[in-house]
Amino acid sequence: MLKIKSKSEYDKANEELERLIKKVGNDFNFNNPDFLKMDKLSDLIADYEDEHYPIRKPSLVEIIKLRMFELGLNQKQLAEKLEVPSSRISEYLKGKRDITLEVAKKLKTQLNIDADIILQ
């Protein structure tokens, strides 16, 4: 099989992969034909999933909310950390206002959000 072309082929490939995983166990030997088949099949499944079930990148707002949760911050505490009014945080989180360069820098330093995410 060179490519999984349909949902039914995808389902069958997953069933076969499960069977091979049980059969191969911890025998990750490149001389084992079942291991090689399992390796190839998992690549085909991953390619199908990438094409048909892509995972979108989270938005900056979603990342900010996640970091707030991880750090146990509410909007008021985040506002203090970023040195902006609480109402501004509310506007950022609702998408009513764009984040300024100054706030972007603070998101990088204060919340450790990757600059690539901020700039997307």
C-alpha positions as semicolon CSV with decimal commas, in nm:
position;residue;x (nm);y (nm);z (nm)
1;M;0,000;0,000;0,000
2;L;0,144;0,336;-0,104
3;K;-0,126;0,559;0,042
4;I;-0,444;0,527;0,245
5;K;-0,720;0,663;0,023
6;S;-1,043;0,618;0,218
7;K;-1,187;0,604;0,567
8;S;-1,244;0,229;0,535
9;E;-0,879;0,174;0,436
10;Y;-0,780;0,396;0,730
11;D;-0,991;0,188;0,970
12;K;-0,845;-0,138;0,835
13;A;-0,493;0,003;0,863
14;N;-0,553;0,093;1,227
15;E;-0,682;-0,256;1,300
16;E;-0,377;-0,407;1,132
17;L;-0,148;-0,173;1,323
18;E;-0,305;-0,279;1,654
19;R;-0,252;-0,643;1,561
20;L;0,112;-0,577;1,468
21;I;0,180;-0,383;1,787
22;K;0,068;-0,682;1,992
23;K;0,266;-0,923;1,776
24;V;0,589;-0,720;1,765
25;G;0,586;-0,622;2,131
26;N;0,930;-0,488;2,222
27;D;1,109;-0,650;1,927
28;F;1,215;-0,329;1,750
29;N;1,452;-0,510;1,518
30;F;1,489;-0,396;1,158
31;N;1,533;-0,761;1,060
32;N;1,181;-0,834;1,184
33;P;0,941;-0,805;0,884
34;D;0,645;-0,740;1,114
35;F;0,828;-0,447;1,272
36;L;0,906;-0,302;0,928
37;K;0,542;-0,342;0,823
38;M;0,427;-0,179;1,147
39;D;0,667;0,112;1,094
40;K;0,549;0,170;0,736
41;L;0,183;0,135;0,830
42;S;0,213;0,388;1,111
43;D;0,365;0,637;0,864
44;L;0,077;0,583;0,621
45;I;-0,177;0,632;0,901
46;A;-0,002;0,950;1,013
47;D;-0,004;1,086;0,656
48;Y;-0,378;1,015;0,624
49;E;-0,448;1,182;0,960
50;D;-0,241;1,488;0,867
51;E;-0,442;1,525;0,547
52;H;-0,791;1,449;0,679
53;Y;-0,774;1,545;1,048
54;P;-0,535;1,841;1,066
55;I;-0,474;1,999;1,403
56;R;-0,503;2,374;1,377
57;K;-0,264;2,601;1,555
58;P;-0,412;2,769;1,863
59;S;-0,472;3,143;1,849
60;L;-0,276;3,385;2,064
61;V;-0,586;3,442;2,277
62;E;-0,614;3,067;2,338
63;I;-0,245;3,053;2,435
64;I;-0,286;3,348;2,673
65;K;-0,586;3,180;2,838
66;L;-0,389;2,856;2,869
67;R;-0,094;3,034;3,031
68;M;-0,332;3,217;3,266
69;F;-0,474;2,879;3,369
70;E;-0,129;2,723;3,408
71;L;-0,006;3,012;3,620
72;G;-0,332;3,046;3,815
73;L;-0,386;3,404;3,703
74;N;-0,715;3,586;3,671
75;Q;-0,762;3,885;3,439
76;K;-0,678;4,136;3,711
77;Q;-0,352;3,958;3,798
78;L;-0,261;3,932;3,431
79;A;-0,330;4,304;3,389
80;E;-0,092;4,377;3,676
81;K;0,175;4,151;3,526
82;L;0,144;4,318;3,184
83;E;0,102;4,665;3,336
84;V;-0,223;4,740;3,154
85;P;-0,578;4,810;3,278
86;S;-0,801;4,507;3,344
87;S;-1,045;4,635;3,084
88;R;-0,768;4,612;2,822
89;I;-0,711;4,245;2,907
90;S;-1,083;4,183;2,860
91;E;-1,066;4,351;2,518
92;Y;-0,763;4,140;2,419
93;L;-0,929;3,817;2,527
94;K;-1,252;3,899;2,341
95;G;-1,060;3,995;2,026
96;K;-1,187;4,353;2,036
97;R;-0,838;4,505;2,047
98;D;-0,508;4,411;1,889
99;I;-0,213;4,351;2,117
100;T;0,046;4,627;2,107
101;L;0,417;4,568;2,056
102;E;0,482;4,665;2,418
103;V;0,227;4,411;2,546
104;A;0,365;4,150;2,305
105;K;0,710;4,194;2,460
106;K;0,562;4,149;2,807
107;L;0,374;3,837;2,697
108;K;0,711;3,699;2,588
109;T;0,892;3,787;2,910
110;Q;0,617;3,762;3,172
111;L;0,421;3,463;3,039
112;N;0,701;3,296;2,844
113;I;0,495;3,280;2,526
114;D;0,708;3,208;2,220
115;A;0,753;3,510;1,993
116;D;0,652;3,304;1,687
117;I;0,311;3,243;1,847
118;I;0,271;3,612;1,932
119;L;0,358;3,718;1,577
120;Q;0,131;3,471;1,395
